[in-house]
């Protein structure tokens, strides 16, 4: 005798109801996670984590690295513009 035959219709209905409840909960969680405000909030928190450490202090090494990269890109763009302007 298999498990399916040993269960009563009431047990099967209870299993279906429990599965339906779990699915509804999962769908609600996915909708909440995909909501634009929640996505934006997570992105802001990730950006803050890049700039501030666990104690709320600035991560100066990262800021210096980002600043140097920005200066480097601007410098390259200025050089390219000057080279193209000579022709």
ZIDA-V924639 format. One record per pair of residues at least 6 apart in sequence whose C-alpha atoms are under 7 Angstrom apart, sorted by sequence separation. I is the first residue (numbers start at 1). GAP is how many residues later the second one is. D is the distance in whole Angstrom. If there is no record, write none. Layout:
i=I gap=GAP d=D
i=I gap=GAP d=D
This chain:
i=33 gap=6 d=7
i=52 gap=6 d=5
i=53 gap=6 d=6
i=51 gap=7 d=6
i=52 gap=7 d=5
i=51 gap=8 d=5
